[in-house]
């Protein structure tokens, strides 16, 4: 048993070699995406979150996940997670070089990439780790059309995705499940409700939150 209050499937940890000297700073994490799908995107699991159901039909590495050896400082906060839409706008060798790197990592060119600080993940408890993962998942939203209706790809039938910044739904969804720290306690009405999972410090520094989302 753990802080969540019931048995949780063993979560993946970063490979030990990533912490060694003179080793690559990044490592693809297909095992982490499999875990995400089996926990948060699985209707049969107690931690299933319907807010992420639009991601259930996507496979790795359409949505790729990777470990970074450590986080980084940005705007006075330490970033331990980041979600981004892969966009290669360059041409010539720069474009080829960027694409080649992704193919070396994932054997494909991902649509979205979630990067997690391996050092943080190594020491975080289960609740804080789950809260961080869901925080990043909320950044990959179901795109809506001009009338505010969720849109789908006509050819594949899959949901159209888009990157979004923080919004009320994201705060409410994570805080409802994990509780809030003092910085968001006053901002979110859901913080006044009993968390359905456990208390957690969900205000992790997130690189995506520093990006300009349009």
ZAPA-345440 format. One line per 10 residues: number of its first residue (from 1); for each residue x negated, y negated, z negated of N, C-alpha, C. Coordinates in nm, 4 decimals. Layout:
% ZAPA-345440
NUM	X/Y/Z/X/Y/Z/X/Y/Z; ... $
//
This chain:
% ZAPA-345440
1	-0.0853/0.1198/0.0000/0.0000/0.0000/0.0000/-0.0885/-0.1243/0.0000; -0.0326/-0.2360/0.0441/-0.1087/-0.3597/0.0413/-0.0175/-0.4753/0.0039; -0.0653/-0.5981/0.0236/0.0093/-0.7153/-0.0186/0.1435/-0.7290/0.0522; 0.1539/-0.6707/0.1720/0.2780/-0.6819/0.2471/0.3910/-0.6120/0.1737; 0.3594/-0.5068/0.1005/0.4602/-0.4368/0.0238/0.4949/-0.3009/0.0785; 0.4366/-0.2636/0.1899/0.4557/-0.1302/0.2454/0.3324/-0.0948/0.3262; 0.3254/0.0300/0.3669/0.2075/0.0768/0.4386/0.2032/0.0137/0.5773; 0.0900/-0.0436/0.6119/0.0711/-0.1017/0.7437/-0.0325/-0.0199/0.8187; -0.0061/0.0029/0.9451/-0.0997/0.0785/1.0269/-0.2366/0.0131/1.0209; -0.3412/0.0948/1.0053/-0.4769/0.0424/0.9935/-0.5073/-0.0556/1.1050 $
11	-0.5436/-0.1754/1.0668/-0.5710/-0.2778/1.1671/-0.7117/-0.2612/1.2215; -0.7344/-0.3029/1.3448/-0.8689/-0.2938/1.4021/-0.9621/-0.3966/1.3385; -1.0864/-0.3577/1.3247/-1.1897/-0.4495/1.2776/-1.2914/-0.4710/1.3887; -1.3619/-0.5833/1.3852/-1.4637/-0.6086/1.4879/-1.5725/-0.5022/1.4839; -1.6366/-0.4740/1.5959/-1.7480/-0.3785/1.5961/-1.8645/-0.4333/1.5145; -1.9298/-0.3459/1.4399/-2.0389/-0.3898/1.3527/-2.1527/-0.4536/1.4312; -2.1750/-0.4085/1.5538/-2.2900/-0.4583/1.6283/-2.2799/-0.6059/1.6617; -2.1581/-0.6610/1.6616/-2.1439/-0.8004/1.7012/-2.2076/-0.8946/1.5996; -2.2289/-0.8451/1.4768/-2.2886/-0.9287/1.3726/-2.4410/-0.9211/1.3714; -2.4970/-0.8337/1.4514/-2.6426/-0.8180/1.4545/-2.7068/-0.9294/1.5360 $
21	-2.8362/-0.9499/1.5124/-2.9109/-1.0494/1.5878/-2.9328/-1.0020/1.7308; -2.9406/-1.0970/1.8213/-2.9709/-1.0702/1.9615/-2.8720/-0.9720/2.0255; -2.7453/-0.9868/1.9878/-2.6381/-0.9094/2.0513/-2.5397/-1.0083/2.1137; -2.4566/-0.9634/2.2073/-2.3595/-1.0546/2.2694/-2.2701/-1.1213/2.1651; -2.2315/-1.2437/2.1929/-2.1481/-1.3199/2.1005/-1.9995/-1.2901/2.1158; -1.9632/-1.2171/2.2205/-1.8227/-1.1870/2.2455/-1.8060/-1.0393/2.2787; -1.6912/-0.9838/2.2389/-1.6633/-0.8431/2.2666/-1.5157/-0.8260/2.3002; -1.4829/-0.7670/2.4155/-1.3429/-0.7382/2.4472/-1.2806/-0.6511/2.3384; -1.1521/-0.6721/2.3118/-1.0859/-0.6007/2.2023/-0.9543/-0.5386/2.2481; -0.9596/-0.4408/2.3393/-0.8349/-0.3758/2.3825/-0.7634/-0.3069/2.2669 $
31	-0.8412/-0.2599/2.1682/-0.7809/-0.1937/2.0525/-0.6948/-0.2907/1.9722; -0.7326/-0.4181/1.9720/-0.6543/-0.5172/1.8992/-0.5206/-0.5445/1.9700; -0.5215/-0.5481/2.1033/-0.3950/-0.5658/2.1757/-0.3035/-0.4447/2.1570; -0.3613/-0.3235/2.1569/-0.2791/-0.2038/2.1323/-0.2143/-0.2120/1.9947; -0.2903/-0.2595/1.8969/-0.2377/-0.2738/1.7610/-0.1272/-0.3785/1.7575; -0.1489/-0.4911/1.8245/-0.0470/-0.5960/1.8309/0.0830/-0.5408/1.8894; 0.0723/-0.4641/1.9984/0.1923/-0.4095/2.0622/0.2616/-0.3079/1.9719; 0.1836/-0.2321/1.8965/0.2423/-0.1283/1.8115/0.3025/-0.1848/1.6831; 0.2659/-0.3078/1.6479/0.3145/-0.3688/1.5240/0.4179/-0.4776/1.5530; 0.3755/-0.5872/1.6091/0.4610/-0.7051/1.6241/0.5539/-0.6984/1.7452 $
41	0.5185/-0.6173/1.8448/0.6012/-0.6078/1.9658/0.6796/-0.4778/1.9716; 0.6769/-0.4018/1.8655/0.7419/-0.2715/1.8595/0.8703/-0.2802/1.7767; 0.9878/-0.2697/1.8399/1.1138/-0.2828/1.7665/1.1303/-0.1812/1.6542; 1.0547/-0.0721/1.6586/1.0673/0.0311/1.5561/0.9829/0.0016/1.4325; 0.8966/-0.0988/1.4394/0.8073/-0.1272/1.3271/0.8677/-0.2333/1.2355; 0.8376/-0.2234/1.1067/0.8932/-0.3171/1.0095/0.8444/-0.4601/1.0305; 0.7296/-0.4760/1.0932/0.6766/-0.6098/1.1176/0.7103/-0.6618/1.2573; 0.7977/-0.5924/1.3279/0.8408/-0.6398/1.4595/0.8974/-0.7806/1.4482; 0.8573/-0.8668/1.5419/0.9075/-1.0042/1.5429/0.9738/-1.0318/1.6779; 1.1062/-1.0439/1.6805/1.1759/-1.0668/1.8078/1.1354/-1.1970/1.8761 $
51	1.0745/-1.2884/1.8019/1.0273/-1.4127/1.8636/0.9208/-1.3865/1.9693; 0.8540/-1.2693/1.9594/0.7487/-1.2352/2.0553/0.7949/-1.1323/2.1588; 0.9240/-1.1033/2.1637/0.9719/-0.9936/2.2484/0.9421/-1.0163/2.3965; 0.9263/-1.1411/2.4385/0.8967/-1.1692/2.5794/0.7574/-1.1219/2.6193; 0.6742/-1.0850/2.5219/0.5382/-1.0386/2.5511/0.5304/-0.8871/2.5650; 0.6382/-0.8181/2.5305/0.6342/-0.6727/2.5238/0.6073/-0.6021/2.6547; 0.6409/-0.6642/2.7673/0.6234/-0.5978/2.8968/0.4866/-0.6236/2.9585; 0.4029/-0.6989/2.8899/0.2705/-0.7299/2.9443/0.1657/-0.6353/2.8875; 0.0712/-0.5986/2.9721/-0.0319/-0.5052/2.9296/-0.1678/-0.5741/2.9246; -0.2620/-0.5083/2.8634/-0.4005/-0.5543/2.8599/-0.4667/-0.5139/2.9911 $
61	-0.5379/-0.6054/3.0606/-0.5749/-0.7394/3.0147/-0.4950/-0.8527/3.0780; -0.3675/-0.8301/3.1163/-0.2880/-0.9469/3.1554/-0.2916/-1.0487/3.0419; -0.2713/-0.9988/2.9218/-0.3004/-1.0758/2.8014/-0.4207/-1.0076/2.7377; -0.5353/-1.0704/2.7467/-0.6594/-1.0121/2.6961/-0.6878/-1.0646/2.5555; -0.7584/-0.9832/2.4790/-0.7975/-1.0213/2.3437/-0.9456/-0.9924/2.3281; -1.0157/-1.0807/2.2582/-1.1579/-1.0553/2.2358/-1.2016/-1.1107/2.1007; -1.3112/-1.0520/2.0519/-1.3757/-1.0995/1.9297/-1.4842/-1.1993/1.9660; -1.4985/-1.3036/1.8851/-1.6132/-1.3940/1.8931/-1.6947/-1.3748/1.7663; -1.8254/-1.3793/1.7774/-1.9114/-1.3535/1.6615/-1.8786/-1.4460/1.5453; -1.8435/-1.5687/1.5744/-1.8092/-1.6645/1.4691/-1.7177/-1.7717/1.5235 $
71	-1.6657/-1.8551/1.4347/-1.5807/-1.9652/1.4757/-1.6636/-2.0872/1.5106; -1.5968/-2.2016/1.5203/-1.6690/-2.3247/1.5518/-1.5952/-2.4441/1.4928; -1.6683/-2.5521/1.4740/-1.6115/-2.6745/1.4192/-1.5497/-2.7588/1.5293; -1.4315/-2.8121/1.5013/-1.3684/-2.9032/1.5959/-1.2751/-2.9971/1.5205; -1.2946/-3.1248/1.5393/-1.2113/-3.2271/1.4768/-1.1974/-3.2061/1.3268; -1.3079/-3.1711/1.2628/-1.3097/-3.1598/1.1183/-1.2567/-3.0302/1.0622; -1.2158/-2.9371/1.1477/-1.1670/-2.8074/1.1003/-1.2491/-2.6952/1.1621; -1.2462/-2.5835/1.0941/-1.3194/-2.4671/1.1434/-1.2224/-2.3766/1.2172; -1.2459/-2.3568/1.3453/-1.1557/-2.2801/1.4307/-1.1851/-2.1308/1.4190; -1.0826/-2.0509/1.3897/-1.0988/-1.9059/1.3790/-1.0120/-1.8301/1.4794 $
81	-0.9320/-1.9021/1.5575/-0.8500/-1.8375/1.6592/-0.8147/-1.9357/1.7690; -0.8000/-1.8857/1.8899/-0.7630/-1.9722/2.0021/-0.6928/-1.8905/2.1094; -0.5877/-1.9482/2.1646/-0.5142/-1.8859/2.2745/-0.5184/-1.9796/2.3935; -0.5473/-1.9259/2.5102/-0.5591/-2.0111/2.6287/-0.5067/-1.9399/2.7526; -0.4568/-2.0193/2.8448/-0.4213/-1.9693/2.9771/-0.5464/-1.9794/3.0633; -0.5824/-1.8697/3.1281/-0.7036/-1.8691/3.2095/-0.6778/-1.9469/3.3383; -0.7531/-2.0525/3.3558/-0.7398/-2.1363/3.4749/-0.8792/-2.1642/3.5292; -0.9055/-2.1166/3.6483/-1.0351/-2.1384/3.7122/-1.0136/-2.2336/3.8287; -1.0462/-2.3591/3.8044/-1.0211/-2.4627/3.9043/-1.1443/-2.4960/3.9871; -1.2578/-2.4417/3.9470/-1.3819/-2.4729/4.0171/-1.3890/-2.3964/4.1487 $
91	-1.4853/-2.4341/4.2318/-1.5076/-2.3646/4.3578/-1.6506/-2.3178/4.3689; -1.6802/-2.2499/4.4788/-1.8172/-2.2072/4.5054/-1.8723/-2.1126/4.4009; -2.0020/-2.1281/4.3713/-2.0674/-2.0384/4.2766/-2.0088/-2.0486/4.1358; -1.9669/-2.1692/4.0983/-1.9115/-2.1849/3.9637/-1.7876/-2.0982/3.9473; -1.7014/-2.0982/4.0476/-1.5810/-2.0148/4.0436/-1.6193/-1.8674/4.0407; -1.7126/-1.8271/4.1274/-1.7543/-1.6871/4.1323/-1.8183/-1.6443/4.0011; -1.8969/-1.7336/3.9422/-1.9640/-1.7012/3.8166/-1.8633/-1.6801/3.7042; -1.7624/-1.7671/3.6968/-1.6605/-1.7540/3.5932/-1.5790/-1.6260/3.6123; -1.5393/-1.5998/3.7356/-1.4606/-1.4795/3.7620/-1.5406/-1.3537/3.7322; -1.6687/-1.3544/3.7684/-1.7528/-1.2373/3.7441/-1.7637/-1.2072/3.5959 $
101	-1.7724/-1.3125/3.5129/-1.7808/-1.2915/3.3687/-1.6557/-1.2227/3.3157; -1.5393/-1.2664/3.3624/-1.4153/-1.2036/3.3169/-1.4063/-1.0586/3.3640; -1.4488/-1.0320/3.4861/-1.4460/-0.8941/3.5351/-1.5428/-0.8059/3.4575; -1.6549/-0.8608/3.4143/-1.7484/-0.7835/3.3331/-1.6882/-0.7502/3.1977; -1.6111/-0.8420/3.1437/-1.5470/-0.8181/3.0149/-1.4255/-0.7268/3.0264; -1.3390/-0.7547/3.1243/-1.2065/-0.6925/3.1265/-1.1753/-0.6113/3.2520; -1.2671/-0.6047/3.3468/-1.2421/-0.5385/3.4750/-1.1232/-0.5985/3.5485; -1.0924/-0.7221/3.5168/-0.9789/-0.7903/3.5786/-0.9868/-0.9376/3.5402; -0.8992/-1.0172/3.5974/-0.8905/-1.1588/3.5624/-0.7635/-1.1791/3.4804; -0.7756/-1.2002/3.3497/-0.6570/-1.2126/3.2643/-0.5748/-1.3366/3.2975 $
111	-0.4489/-1.3325/3.2596/-0.3638/-1.4513/3.2677/-0.3776/-1.5352/3.1408; -0.3877/-1.4655/3.0269/-0.4015/-1.5330/2.8980/-0.5092/-1.4628/2.8166; -0.5732/-1.5398/2.7294/-0.6808/-1.4853/2.6471/-0.6655/-1.5339/2.5038; -0.6637/-1.4393/2.4109/-0.6636/-1.4692/2.2678/-0.8013/-1.4339/2.2132; -0.8674/-1.5297/2.1498/-0.9996/-1.5063/2.0916/-0.9909/-1.5213/1.9404; -1.0459/-1.4237/1.8681/-1.0407/-1.4212/1.7223/-1.1821/-1.4202/1.6658; -1.2055/-1.5007/1.5644/-1.3341/-1.5058/1.4954/-1.3571/-1.3735/1.4222; -1.4574/-1.2983/1.4661/-1.4845/-1.1669/1.4073/-1.5287/-1.1782/1.2619; -1.6041/-1.2822/1.2294/-1.6504/-1.3003/1.0917/-1.5326/-1.3232/0.9989; -1.4369/-1.4049/1.0424/-1.3168/-1.4272/0.9626/-1.2364/-1.2982/0.9501 $
121	-1.2177/-1.2294/1.0620/-1.1369/-1.1074/1.0617/-1.1963/-1.0008/0.9711; -1.3277/-0.9983/0.9604/-1.3951/-0.8969/0.8795/-1.3607/-0.9106/0.7316; -1.3380/-1.0353/0.6857/-1.3168/-1.0558/0.5424/-1.1736/-1.0948/0.5052; -1.0899/-1.1249/0.6040/-0.9528/-1.1672/0.5748/-0.8691/-1.0508/0.5234; -0.7772/-1.0798/0.4307/-0.6860/-0.9741/0.3871/-0.5811/-0.9498/0.4950; -0.5043/-0.8432/0.4792/-0.4089/-0.8034/0.5827/-0.3063/-0.9117/0.6129; -0.2563/-0.9774/0.5082/-0.1512/-1.0763/0.5284/-0.2040/-1.1968/0.6046; -0.3200/-1.2478/0.5657/-0.3770/-1.3625/0.6361/-0.4130/-1.3270/0.7800; -0.4616/-1.2048/0.8007/-0.4967/-1.1630/0.9364/-0.3716/-1.1542/1.0234; -0.2662/-1.0934/0.9706/-0.1410/-1.0831/1.0466/-0.0851/-1.2213/1.0778 $
131	-0.0934/-1.3123/0.9807/-0.0429/-1.4474/1.0024/-0.1208/-1.5180/1.1123; -0.2524/-1.4986/1.1146/-0.3342/-1.5594/1.2200/-0.2961/-1.5042/1.3573; -0.2801/-1.3723/1.3658/-0.2449/-1.3111/1.4940/-0.1101/-1.3634/1.5435; -0.0115/-1.3690/1.4540/0.1194/-1.4191/1.4968/0.1136/-1.5672/1.5325; 0.0333/-1.6416/1.4605/0.0129/-1.7830/1.4940/-0.0319/-1.7961/1.6388; -0.1276/-1.7123/1.6793/-0.1777/-1.7189/1.8171/-0.0729/-1.6695/1.9169; 0.0018/-1.5661/1.8804/0.1053/-1.5154/1.9706/0.2113/-1.6210/1.9994; 0.2428/-1.7034/1.8990/0.3439/-1.8063/1.9192/0.3023/-1.9083/2.0243; 0.1732/-1.9180/2.0513/0.1277/-2.0132/2.1524/0.1588/-1.9652/2.2947; 0.1885/-1.8361/2.3122/0.2271/-1.7852/2.4443/0.3794/-1.7759/2.4458 $
141	0.4413/-1.8772/2.5002/0.5870/-1.8895/2.4926/0.6537/-1.8401/2.6203; 0.7820/-1.8103/2.6078/0.8651/-1.7761/2.7236/0.9020/-1.9068/2.7928; 0.8552/-1.9244/2.9149/0.8785/-2.0489/2.9881/1.0268/-2.0664/3.0193; 1.0741/-2.1894/3.0059/1.2147/-2.2190/3.0342/1.2274/-2.3029/3.1611; 1.3417/-2.2883/3.2265/1.3637/-2.3654/3.3487/1.4131/-2.5057/3.3140; 1.4510/-2.5807/3.4150/1.4907/-2.7200/3.3940/1.6161/-2.7340/3.3096; 1.6931/-2.6264/3.2954/1.8129/-2.6291/3.2127/1.7892/-2.5700/3.0733; 1.6637/-2.5374/3.0450/1.6306/-2.4834/2.9140/1.6589/-2.3357/2.8990; 1.6775/-2.2667/3.0115/1.7056/-2.1232/3.0089/1.5764/-2.0462/3.0347; 1.5466/-1.9416/2.9555/1.4250/-1.8618/2.9789/1.4200/-1.8108/3.1221 $
151	1.3065/-1.8271/3.1871/1.2942/-1.7909/3.3282/1.2141/-1.6628/3.3461; 1.2393/-1.5956/3.4593/1.1762/-1.4670/3.4881/1.1180/-1.4685/3.6290; 1.0140/-1.3883/3.6469/0.9530/-1.3739/3.7781/1.0469/-1.2931/3.8678; 1.0814/-1.3466/3.9838/1.1778/-1.2791/4.0707/1.1246/-1.1472/4.1244; 0.9935/-1.1366/4.1424/0.9354/-1.0149/4.1988/0.9169/-0.9057/4.0945; 0.8674/-0.9422/3.9769/0.8368/-0.8417/3.8746/0.9468/-0.8266/3.7707; 1.0293/-0.9282/3.7569/1.1322/-0.9250/3.6538/1.0800/-0.9575/3.5156; 0.9502/-0.9811/3.5048/0.8910/-1.0114/3.3745/0.9131/-1.1580/3.3383; 0.9131/-1.1881/3.2089/0.9270/-1.3277/3.1671/0.8121/-1.4131/3.2202; 0.8429/-1.5358/3.2571/0.7376/-1.6314/3.2896/0.6835/-1.6875/3.1588 $
161	0.5527/-1.6973/3.1499/0.4892/-1.7405/3.0260/0.4283/-1.8791/3.0408; 0.4073/-1.9436/2.9285/0.3418/-2.0739/2.9273/0.2765/-2.0957/2.7917; 0.1752/-2.1801/2.7883/0.1109/-2.2154/2.6619/0.1882/-2.3301/2.5986; 0.2161/-2.3178/2.4689/0.2825/-2.4267/2.3984/0.2054/-2.4592/2.2711; 0.2161/-2.5844/2.2292/0.1553/-2.6252/2.1034/0.2467/-2.5892/1.9883; 0.2173/-2.6458/1.8722/0.3032/-2.6219/1.7568/0.4415/-2.6791/1.7821; 0.5414/-2.6061/1.7402/0.6761/-2.6601/1.7412/0.7496/-2.6075/1.6191; 0.8727/-2.6532/1.6013/0.9488/-2.6139/1.4834/0.9673/-2.4636/1.4777; 0.9906/-2.4012/1.5948/1.0129/-2.2565/1.5976/0.8899/-2.1818/1.5482; 0.7712/-2.2273/1.5916/0.6482/-2.1590/1.5504/0.6292/-2.1710/1.4007 $
171	0.6419/-2.2916/1.3473/0.6251/-2.3102/1.2037/0.7283/-2.2292/1.1268; 0.8544/-2.2395/1.1695/0.9603/-2.1689/1.0990/0.9391/-2.0184/1.1042; 0.9026/-1.9668/1.2219/0.8849/-1.8227/1.2370/0.7741/-1.7669/1.1507; 0.6579/-1.8302/1.1522/0.5456/-1.7790/1.0736/0.5687/-1.8009/0.9252; 0.6166/-1.9197/0.8878/0.6365/-1.9490/0.7463/0.7456/-1.8611/0.6872; 0.8511/-1.8338/0.7642/0.9577/-1.7470/0.7154/0.9041/-1.6089/0.6812; 0.8065/-1.5626/0.7598/0.7538/-1.4279/0.7410/0.6399/-1.4218/0.6395; 0.5588/-1.5275/0.6334/0.4375/-1.5213/0.5515/0.4292/-1.6272/0.4428; 0.5218/-1.7232/0.4406/0.5107/-1.8306/0.3439/0.4210/-1.9413/0.3973; 0.4104/-2.0504/0.3221/0.3335/-2.1655/0.3683/0.2345/-2.2095/0.2622 $
181	0.1264/-2.2736/0.3066/0.0362/-2.3351/0.2097/0.0867/-2.4755/0.1799; 0.0171/-2.5469/0.0952/0.0670/-2.6766/0.0487/0.0765/-2.7795/0.1609; -0.0030/-2.7625/0.2679/-0.0044/-2.8624/0.3742/0.1197/-2.8583/0.4617; 0.1826/-2.7426/0.4720/0.3039/-2.7341/0.5531/0.4288/-2.7096/0.4696; 0.4120/-2.6947/0.3376/0.5256/-2.6663/0.2513/0.6341/-2.7724/0.2663; 0.5949/-2.8987/0.2727/0.6916/-3.0071/0.2796/0.7451/-3.0275/0.4209; 0.6773/-2.9693/0.5203/0.7156/-2.9936/0.6597/0.8214/-2.8970/0.7091; 0.8273/-2.7800/0.6493/0.9097/-2.6741/0.7062/1.0178/-2.6309/0.6081; 1.1428/-2.6411/0.6482/1.2517/-2.6013/0.5595/1.2457/-2.4539/0.5253; 1.1940/-2.3747/0.6187/1.1865/-2.2306/0.5950/1.0965/-2.1974/0.4781 $
191	1.0085/-2.2893/0.4411/0.9184/-2.2629/0.3294/0.9940/-2.2544/0.1981; 1.1178/-2.3075/0.1959/1.1981/-2.3011/0.0745/1.2673/-2.1665/0.0592; 1.2620/-2.0844/0.1636/1.3222/-1.9524/0.1579/1.2191/-1.8512/0.1112; 1.2658/-1.7409/0.0609/1.1757/-1.6340/0.0199/1.1157/-1.5706/0.1456; 0.9814/-1.5673/0.1576/0.9201/-1.5053/0.2762/0.9610/-1.3596/0.2884; 0.9902/-1.3151/0.4089/1.0339/-1.1773/0.4288/0.9187/-1.0789/0.4275; 0.7954/-1.1278/0.4379/0.6807/-1.0370/0.4354/0.5950/-1.0623/0.3132; 0.5325/-1.1775/0.3024/0.4478/-1.2085/0.1882/0.3964/-1.3498/0.2019; 0.3428/-1.4038/0.0932/0.2785/-1.5343/0.0973/0.1479/-1.5243/0.1730; 0.1169/-1.6248/0.2519/-0.0115/-1.6269/0.3220/-0.0477/-1.7698/0.3547 $
201	-0.1739/-1.7935/0.3655/-0.2224/-1.9241/0.4062/-0.2254/-1.9259/0.5580; -0.1128/-1.9694/0.6202/-0.1013/-1.9563/0.7658/-0.1527/-2.0769/0.8413; -0.1979/-2.1792/0.7685/-0.2444/-2.2973/0.8403/-0.3900/-2.2794/0.8803; -0.4164/-2.1748/0.9576/-0.5516/-2.1499/1.0062/-0.5858/-2.2537/1.1110; -0.7098/-2.2960/1.1118/-0.7545/-2.3835/1.2197/-0.7471/-2.3053/1.3496; -0.6831/-2.3638/1.4476/-0.6595/-2.2937/1.5737/-0.7042/-2.3814/1.6884; -0.7918/-2.3283/1.7714/-0.8427/-2.4063/1.8825/-0.7343/-2.4521/1.9772; -0.6302/-2.3703/1.9938/-0.5221/-2.4062/2.0843/-0.4524/-2.5336/2.0386; -0.4445/-2.5522/1.9059/-0.3733/-2.6670/1.8514/-0.4463/-2.7976/1.8794; -0.5738/-2.7888/1.9156/-0.6499/-2.9082/1.9480/-0.6446/-2.9398/2.0970 $
211	-0.5897/-2.8479/2.1766/-0.5836/-2.8699/2.3202/-0.4623/-2.9549/2.3550; -0.4708/-3.0286/2.4620/-0.3559/-3.1055/2.5085/-0.2677/-3.0132/2.5907; -0.1495/-2.9864/2.5405/-0.0569/-2.8959/2.6082/0.0472/-2.9794/2.6805; 0.0615/-2.9550/2.8124/0.1579/-3.0313/2.8918/0.2587/-2.9361/2.9543 $
//
